[in-house]
Every structure is written in structure tokens, then in C-alpha cells.
Amino acid sequence: VQLQASGGGLVQPGGSLRLSCAASGSIFGINVMGWYRQAPGKERELVVAITIDGLTNYAESVKGRFTISRDNAKNTLYLQMNSLKPEDTAVYYCNAVVGTRQSIFWGQGTLVTVSS
């Protein structure tokens, strides 16, 4: 599975961005997809994950502001981010958990900077 993330950029506090993650390869084995982020000097953390059945798990810090969705026809995962805060500044990564062995694949990351 190959994952290509895009959509990051500079946005003012209170603004919005939509990240995309295009999946290719053995996508039929994907069980879970998610977005993670890593801020400078911090560990990578889960933002939100979605299962093949559509169940979601959001980090408390983004509930009510971020929304995960997917377009199965385009094999693309999205992260709509609203009401962005400076503390949302990070490199955002998409990932996929694949197959019975639960192999994990990562995209290359896209930088989101929230600043005035």
C-alpha cells in the first residue's frame, strides 16, 4: 500500500484546511485508516482513525472540529479541519493497517501551520 498525503499549508487561527490521502496498491486489504500528527519536539499522536466499517475514534483535542471521511471510488481519505488552533500545528501523516498481519503503512506527511 502506498499513501500520498497532501493539503497542508499555512492557515490563520480559526481557519480551515482539508487534508487528502490517496491510497494505491493492495488497498482491498486495508482494515483501518487514520490520521496522526507530530508537533515539533513531541511524539506522534493519533488524530482520528476510521475502520472498514466506518467506526471512528477521534482524539479529544479535535472532537467537534475535525472530521474524517473517505471516498471509496477515489481511494482517498480526507481530514476536514475547522476552527484550527496554533496547537494543531504539526506534520500530519496518514496511515493504513492492512491485512491479517495488521501491517502498518505510512504516508510521507504534510505540514500544517496555524499562525497569524
C-alpha positions in Angstrom: 0.0 0.0 0.0 1.3 3.4 -0.9 -0.1 6.5 0.7 0.2 10.1 -0.6 -0.8 12.9 1.7 -1.5 16.4 0.6 -3.3 19.6 1.5 -1.2 21.1 4.3 -0.3 24.7 4.5 -0.3 27.9 6.5 -3.7 29.0 7.9 -4.7 31.6 10.5 -6.3 30.6 13.8 -9.9 29.8 13.3 -9.4 28.8 9.7 -9.9 25.5 7.9 -7.9 23.1 5.8 -8.7 19.8 4.2 -6.1 17.1 4.0 -6.2 14.3 1.5 -4.5 10.9 1.5 -4.6 8.9 -1.8 -4.1 5.2 -1.4 -2.8 2.8 -4.1 -1.6 -0.7 -4.3 -3.2 -3.5 -2.2 -6.0 -1.3 -0.9 -8.5 -4.1 -0.6 -6.7 -5.4 2.5 -7.0 -2.1 4.4 -8.7 -2.6 7.8 -8.2 0.8 9.4 -7.0 4.2 8.1 -6.1 7.1 10.2 -4.5 10.5 10.6 -1.7 11.1 13.0 0.3 14.2 13.8 3.6 15.1 15.2 4.4 18.5 16.5 8.0 19.8 17.0 9.6 18.1 20.0 6.6 15.9 20.6 5.7 12.3 19.9 3.4 11.3 17.1 -0.2 11.1 18.2 -3.4 9.8 16.9 -5.8 12.4 15.5 -8.5 10.1 14.2 -9.0 6.6 12.8 -11.7 5.0 10.8 -12.4 1.3 10.4 -13.5 -0.5 7.3 -17.0 -0.5 8.9 -17.0 3.3 9.3 -16.4 3.4 13.1 -14.3 6.4 14.1 -12.1 7.3 17.0 -11.2 10.9 17.5 -8.7 12.4 19.8 -10.4 14.6 22.5 -8.5 17.6 21.4 -10.0 17.6 17.9 -13.6 16.4 18.6 -16.1 18.7 17.1 -13.6 20.5 14.9 -12.1 17.7 12.7 -14.0 15.3 10.5 -12.6 12.2 8.8 -14.2 10.9 5.6 -13.3 8.7 2.7 -14.2 8.4 -1.0 -14.0 4.8 -1.8 -14.4 5.4 -5.5 -11.3 7.6 -5.4 -9.4 5.5 -2.8 -8.9 8.7 -0.9 -9.1 9.6 2.8 -9.8 13.1 3.9 -9.4 15.1 7.1 -11.5 18.3 7.3 -10.1 20.6 9.9 -12.1 23.5 11.1 -11.6 26.1 13.9 -7.9 25.5 13.7 -5.7 26.4 16.7 -2.0 27.1 16.9 -1.6 23.9 18.9 -2.8 22.0 15.8 0.5 22.9 14.1 2.2 19.7 13.2 3.2 17.4 10.4 0.1 15.3 9.6 0.5 11.7 8.5 -2.0 9.3 7.1 -1.6 5.6 7.8 -3.2 2.3 7.0 -3.4 -1.0 8.8 -3.5 -3.8 6.3 -4.3 -7.5 6.2 -4.5 -10.2 8.8 -0.9 -9.4 9.9 -2.0 -5.8 10.7 0.9 -4.4 8.7 1.2 -0.6 9.1 1.9 1.8 6.2 2.6 5.5 6.4 2.3 8.4 4.0 5.0 11.0 3.8 3.4 13.7 5.9 2.1 17.1 5.2 2.9 20.2 7.3 0.0 22.2 8.8 1.0 25.5 10.3 -1.6 27.5 12.2 -0.4 31.0 12.8 -1.4 34.6 12.5 
